[in-house]
Amino acid sequence: MVYLVGAGPGDSGLITQKGLECIKKADVIIYDHLANPTLLSYAKNDCKLIYAGKIAGNHHMVQEEINKTLVEHSRLGNVVRLKGGDPFIFGRGGEEIIALIENNIDYEIVPGISSCYSAAEYCSIPVTHRGVATSFHVITGHEKVGNETVNYSALAKLSGTLVFLMGLSSAENISNKLIENGKSENTPVAVISSGTTPRQKCVTGTLNNLSALAKQMTSPAIILVGDVVNLKQDWFKQKNTKILTTATPLMNKSIKNAATDFDITELPLIKTVPINFDLFSKADIAHFSHIVFTSANGVKIFFEYLQKSKTDIRTLRDTKFAVVGKKTADALESYGIYADMVPQIHSGLELARLMCEKCSKNDNILLIRAENGVSTIPNILSENNVNFTDMHLYRTETDNSKQELLNLCLNDTDYVILSSGSAAKAFSEMADTSNVKLISIGNETTKSAEKCGLKIYKTADNATAESIIDCIRRDTK
């Protein structure tokens, strides 16, 4: 099955619920330049990502190649064709459907919110308004001068709002044609760039200076022509600092919640692969006095295994739990268990020191962590003769499918957050440039990053989302 999914106009929250469900179950996602990269963080670990972006003057993939790619990959499972805005509003979705029909491939359309009205709404400009405009008309602005098929004579006579998509480079021609055909040169106009995103910008004027307004803006942009422009209000707060966070989805969510004044793009660079599915046949967990988690991922996988093996949670009634920090503690609390030990400074080093202080030689500790994680905790426990079993429940791997997307994002990013040594390693392997300010979550991650040849710009005081964002906020003042 192939799903043509409208990604919406830019704000990742404006995708439909059905569109997001399609992304989550996709085996292959073929995505456009205008699809918000954060949406791809919802894809499965093993989902294949294919970039098919088309920017003015730079087509990564021509339409015929996209059609062919859709057909070829439809045999691999569920395919999502993720398109900016709505698939059928100047999105060439109809051409892609024809290719699928010709090859007897099942498909489904998932409509998306279009920028033709939503970008205006984020400026409080209604494209229709009682007594002002009883209709709105969407027109392509992507035509060669002298070879127009748009009927400007008819458009100039309409009293409704005119909305031109992809018309930034044709603004002068649009203005001239409308005025030549009788539209008043004093008709209000607006040019909206990067609509619905934190970097949205809107300029207004009249039809006779549309070309000058357009030169102030960058693509993607829409042009509005009509009296509704006079209704413009400013409710949407622009965010000028752009941050790329490469953490796990759970950590990315915390970072986004802490950074409401910044433009956050979520792009996990590592994927978690569960291992040791036979944990509960290898070890009698009731035998352990303490269970230690070094990440929220470890908590999640542990309890998934507990459920799959039909192990009764009451087996753990006498067990004490230790976690590396607040986010791991929160993950544990979601299963109804409150950590007995959480270090004040959230790091593996401080957790190990706390364990050595609180545990006796009679205690038996189960340490749950990543196969390729740093060895700070086991090393310190061994040095202090603490009895423990080192159990690897997962490993982290570089998600190489994100390489192209990562470098696209780096073209327009002020800060990159590295939340772990494995994220730093992945960044060093995939990033084409180091000309960006790298923010580390803590000293251990900074050391790992420097071993990979990365230059850390700043290190957060504490290993929390709030501390990372405070670090960036201080730097932007």
ROFI-250305 format. One line per field, with one value per residue (C-alpha): x, y, z; residue number from 1. Coordinates in steps of 0.5 Angstrom, whole numbers, m for minus. Last residue first. Layout:
% residues N
east X; ... .
north Y; ... .
up Z; ... .
resi NUM; ... .
% end
This chain:
% residues 477
east 43; 43; 49; 45; 39; 43; 46; 39; 36; 41; 40; 32; 33; 37; 44; 47; 51; 51; 57; 59; 62; 64; 69; 68; 74; 71; 75; 72; 65; 66; 69; 63; 58; 62; 62; 55; 49; 53; 52; 55; 55; 56; 61; 63; 60; 59; 55; 54; 60; 61; 54; 53; 59; 56; 49; 53; 56; 50; 45; 49; 45; 46; 46; 44; 41; 39; 44; 45; 38; 40; 46; 42; 36; 42; 45; 38; 38; 45; 42; 48; 47; 45; 45; 40; 39; 46; 46; 52; 51; 54; 57; 61; 68; 70; 74; 69; 63; 67; 69; 61; 59; 64; 64; 61; 55; 56; 52; 47; 45; 41; 46; 43; 46; 47; 48; 51; 58; 53; 50; 49; 56; 58; 51; 52; 59; 56; 50; 55; 59; 53; 51; 45; 48; 43; 44; 37; 36; 30; 26; 19; 15; 8; 10; 10; 15; 20; 20; 20; 26; 30; 28; 30; 37; 42; 37; 37; 31; 30; 27; 23; 17; 20; 17; 10; 11; 9; 14; 9; 16; 13; 11; 18; 21; 17; 19; 26; 25; 22; 27; 33; 30; 29; 37; 42; 38; 40; 36; 38; 37; 37; 35; 28; 31; 33; 37; 38; 31; 29; 34; 32; 31; 38; 38; 33; 36; 36; 37; 41; 41; 35; 32; 28; 27; 26; 25; 26; 22; 18; 25; 23; 18; 22; 28; 23; 20; 27; 29; 23; 25; 32; 37; 39; 36; 37; 36; 34; 34; 29; 23; 17; 11; 4; m1; 0; m6; m8; m15; m12; m10; m17; m17; m14; m8; m4; 3; 6; 13; 18; 22; 26; 23; 26; 26; 18; 17; 20; 16; 10; 11; 5; 0; 0; 4; 5; 11; 10; 15; 15; 21; 17; 14; 7; 9; 16; 15; 9; 8; 2; m2; m7; m10; m7; m5; m12; m13; m15; m11; m5; m5; m6; 0; 5; 4; 4; 11; 14; 12; 15; 21; 16; 11; 11; 4; m1; m7; m12; m18; m24; m27; m25; m24; m16; m17; m20; m15; m10; m12; m6; m3; 3; 9; 12; 15; 15; 10; 11; 6; 1; m6; m11; m17; m21; m29; m33; m28; m30; m37; m36; m29; m25; m18; m18; m11; m9; m2; m2; m9; m5; 0; m6; m10; m6; m1; m5; m7; m6; m10; m9; m10; m10; m6; m6; m1; m4; 2; m2; m5; 1; 4; m3; m3; 4; 1; m5; 0; 3; 4; 0; m5; m6; m1; m3; 2; 9; 9; 10; 10; 9; 10; 8; 11; 17; 13; 11; 19; 19; 13; 14; 22; 19; 14; 20; 24; 19; 18; 25; 30; 34; 31; 35; 33; 27; 28; 25; 26; 26; 30; 29; 28; 28; 24; 28; 28; 20; 18; 16; 23; 21; 15; 21; 24; 18; 16; 18; 24; 20; 19; 20; 18; 19; 17; 11; 7; 9; 9; 2; m1; 2; m2; m8; m8; m7; m1; m1; 3; 10; 9; 11; 5; 2; 5; 0; 0; 0; 0; 2; 0 .
north 74; 68; 65; 65; 62; 56; 54; 55; 50; 45; 46; 45; 39; 36; 33; 39; 45; 44; 44; 49; 50; 43; 41; 35; 30; 24; 23; 31; 28; 23; 28; 32; 27; 25; 32; 34; 35; 38; 44; 44; 51; 50; 50; 42; 41; 34; 31; 24; 20; 26; 26; 19; 19; 25; 22; 15; 20; 22; 29; 32; 39; 43; 50; 55; 51; 53; 49; 44; 41; 39; 36; 32; 30; 27; 23; 21; 14; 13; 11; 10; 5; 4; m3; m6; m10; m11; m14; m12; m16; m13; m14; m8; m9; m1; m2; m6; m1; 5; 1; m2; 6; 9; 4; 8; 5; 0; m6; m1; m1; m5; m6; m12; m11; m16; m13; m16; m12; m6; m1; 7; 10; 5; 6; 14; 14; 10; 15; 21; 18; 16; 23; 27; 31; 30; 23; 19; 13; 10; 10; 11; 5; 6; 4; 11; 12; 9; 13; 19; 17; 16; 23; 25; 22; 16; 11; 7; 2; m2; m9; m12; m12; m14; m21; m17; m15; m22; m25; m26; m27; m21; m17; m17; m16; m10; m8; m8; m5; 1; 2; 1; 7; 11; 11; 8; 4; 0; m6; m7; m13; m18; m25; m23; m22; m29; m28; m32; m34; m27; m24; m28; m22; m21; m15; m9; m4; 3; 8; 14; 20; 23; 29; 34; 41; 46; 54; 57; 61; 54; 51; 47; 43; 42; 39; 34; 32; 31; 27; 22; 22; 20; 26; 29; 36; 42; 49; 55; 62; 67; 65; 69; 70; 69; 74; 79; 82; 83; 85; 90; 84; 82; 87; 83; 80; 75; 72; 65; 64; 58; 61; 68; 75; 82; 81; 80; 86; 90; 86; 87; 95; 97; 91; 95; 93; 88; 84; 77; 73; 66; 63; 59; 56; 57; 60; 60; 67; 71; 76; 81; 85; 91; 93; 100; 98; 97; 91; 93; 88; 91; 92; 84; 83; 88; 85; 78; 79; 83; 77; 72; 70; 69; 66; 59; 59; 65; 67; 72; 74; 75; 81; 78; 82; 82; 74; 74; 78; 75; 68; 64; 60; 64; 63; 70; 70; 63; 60; 58; 63; 58; 60; 59; 63; 66; 67; 72; 77; 84; 84; 77; 75; 70; 69; 71; 74; 73; 72; 65; 65; 67; 61; 57; 59; 57; 53; 47; 43; 35; 30; 23; 19; 12; 7; 0; m1; m4; m1; 4; 6; 8; 12; 16; 17; 20; 25; 27; 28; 34; 38; 44; 43; 35; 32; 38; 42; 39; 32; 25; 19; 14; 7; 0; m6; m7; m8; m1; 1; 0; 4; 10; 10; 10; 16; 20; 19; 22; 28; 30; 28; 33; 38; 45; 51; 52; 47; 39; 34; 27; 25; 17; 14; 7; 5; 0; 4; 6; 13; 18; 22; 23; 28; 33; 34; 38; 36; 42; 39; 33; 26; 18; 14; 7; 1; 6; 4; 11; 15; 13; 14; 21; 22; 19; 24; 30; 34; 41; 40; 39; 47; 47; 47; 40; 34; 31; 24; 20; 13; 7; 0 .
up 51; 46; 50; 56; 53; 50; 57; 60; 54; 56; 64; 62; 58; 64; 65; 69; 68; 60; 56; 51; 44; 44; 38; 35; 34; 36; 42; 43; 43; 48; 53; 52; 53; 60; 62; 60; 56; 50; 46; 39; 35; 28; 23; 24; 17; 13; 19; 19; 22; 27; 29; 30; 35; 39; 39; 42; 47; 49; 49; 43; 42; 35; 35; 30; 25; 17; 13; 19; 17; 10; 13; 18; 13; 8; 14; 17; 14; 17; 24; 28; 33; 40; 44; 48; 54; 56; 63; 68; 74; 81; 87; 90; 90; 90; 84; 81; 82; 79; 73; 72; 73; 68; 63; 57; 53; 47; 50; 53; 60; 66; 72; 77; 84; 89; 96; 102; 101; 102; 98; 100; 99; 93; 90; 90; 87; 81; 80; 81; 75; 71; 71; 74; 79; 85; 84; 84; 89; 91; 85; 85; 81; 78; 71; 69; 75; 72; 66; 70; 74; 68; 66; 73; 73; 73; 76; 82; 84; 91; 90; 95; 91; 85; 84; 85; 77; 75; 70; 63; 59; 54; 60; 64; 57; 56; 63; 61; 55; 57; 63; 59; 54; 60; 61; 66; 70; 76; 80; 87; 92; 86; 87; 85; 78; 77; 71; 64; 63; 65; 60; 54; 50; 50; 45; 44; 38; 40; 34; 34; 30; 33; 29; 33; 30; 36; 34; 41; 46; 48; 50; 56; 53; 46; 51; 54; 48; 45; 51; 50; 42; 43; 43; 36; 38; 32; 35; 31; 34; 31; 34; 32; 36; 33; 35; 30; 27; 19; 17; 12; 8; 7; 2; m3; m6; m2; m4; m1; 1; 1; 0; 2; 3; 2; m5; m5; m2; m7; m13; m9; m9; m14; m11; m4; 2; 7; 10; 14; 17; 20; 23; 28; 23; 21; 14; 12; 8; 8; 3; 4; m1; m1; m8; m9; m16; m18; m22; m29; m33; m34; m26; m25; m30; m27; m20; m22; m27; m21; m16; m21; m16; m10; m14; m11; m9; m11; m7; m9; m5; m8; m12; m18; m24; m24; m24; m31; m34; m31; m34; m32; m38; m38; m43; m43; m36; m34; m29; m22; m19; m18; m17; m11; m11; m5; m4; m1; 1; 5; 7; 11; 11; 7; 6; 14; 16; 23; 21; 23; 19; 12; 13; 14; 8; 2; 6; 6; 11; 9; 6; 7; 0; 0; m5; m8; m14; m21; m24; m28; m22; m18; m24; m24; m17; m17; m23; m18; m13; m17; m10; m13; m8; m9; m4; 1; 5; 4; 2; 5; 0; 5; 3; 7; 5; 0; m6; m6; m6; m14; m15; m11; m13; m21; m19; m16; m21; m26; m22; m22; m16; m12; m16; m15; m19; m14; m9; m10; m5; m6; 0; 2; 9; 10; 16; 21; 27; 26; 24; 29; 28; 21; 23; 26; 19; 17; 10; 6; 2; 1; 4; 1; 7; 7; 12; 15; 21; 25; 19; 17; 24; 23; 17; 21; 26; 21; 21; 24; 30; 26; 24; 16; 12; 13; 12; 7; 6; 0; 3; m2; 0 .
resi 477; 476; 475; 474; 473; 472; 471; 470; 469; 468; 467; 466; 465; 464; 463; 462; 461; 460; 459; 458; 457; 456; 455; 454; 453; 452; 451; 450; 449; 448; 447; 446; 445; 444; 443; 442; 441; 440; 439; 438; 437; 436; 435; 434; 433; 432; 431; 430; 429; 428; 427; 426; 425; 424; 423; 422; 421; 420; 419; 418; 417; 416; 415; 414; 413; 412; 411; 410; 409; 408; 407; 406; 405; 404; 403; 402; 401; 400; 399; 398; 397; 396; 395; 394; 393; 392; 391; 390; 389; 388; 387; 386; 385; 384; 383; 382; 381; 380; 379; 378; 377; 376; 375; 374; 373; 372; 371; 370; 369; 368; 367; 366; 365; 364; 363; 362; 361; 360; 359; 358; 357; 356; 355; 354; 353; 352; 351; 350; 349; 348; 347; 346; 345; 344; 343; 342; 341; 340; 339; 338; 337; 336; 335; 334; 333; 332; 331; 330; 329; 328; 327; 326; 325; 324; 323; 322; 321; 320; 319; 318; 317; 316; 315; 314; 313; 312; 311; 310; 309; 308; 307; 306; 305; 304; 303; 302; 301; 300; 299; 298; 297; 296; 295; 294; 293; 292; 291; 290; 289; 288; 287; 286; 285; 284; 283; 282; 281; 280; 279; 278; 277; 276; 275; 274; 273; 272; 271; 270; 269; 268; 267; 266; 265; 264; 263; 262; 261; 260; 259; 258; 257; 256; 255; 254; 253; 252; 251; 250; 249; 248; 247; 246; 245; 244; 243; 242; 241; 240; 239; 238; 237; 236; 235; 234; 233; 232; 231; 230; 229; 228; 227; 226; 225; 224; 223; 222; 221; 220; 219; 218; 217; 216; 215; 214; 213; 212; 211; 210; 209; 208; 207; 206; 205; 204; 203; 202; 201; 200; 199; 198; 197; 196; 195; 194; 193; 192; 191; 190; 189; 188; 187; 186; 185; 184; 183; 182; 181; 180; 179; 178; 177; 176; 175; 174; 173; 172; 171; 170; 169; 168; 167; 166; 165; 164; 163; 162; 161; 160; 159; 158; 157; 156; 155; 154; 153; 152; 151; 150; 149; 148; 147; 146; 145; 144; 143; 142; 141; 140; 139; 138; 137; 136; 135; 134; 133; 132; 131; 130; 129; 128; 127; 126; 125; 124; 123; 122; 121; 120; 119; 118; 117; 116; 115; 114; 113; 112; 111; 110; 109; 108; 107; 106; 105; 104; 103; 102; 101; 100; 99; 98; 97; 96; 95; 94; 93; 92; 91; 90; 89; 88; 87; 86; 85; 84; 83; 82; 81; 80; 79; 78; 77; 76; 75; 74; 73; 72; 71; 70; 69; 68; 67; 66; 65; 64; 63; 62; 61; 60; 59; 58; 57; 56; 55; 54; 53; 52; 51; 50; 49; 48; 47; 46; 45; 44; 43; 42; 41; 40; 39; 38; 37; 36; 35; 34; 33; 32; 31; 30; 29; 28; 27; 26; 25; 24; 23; 22; 21; 20; 19; 18; 17; 16; 15; 14; 13; 12; 11; 10; 9; 8; 7; 6; 5; 4; 3; 2; 1 .
% end
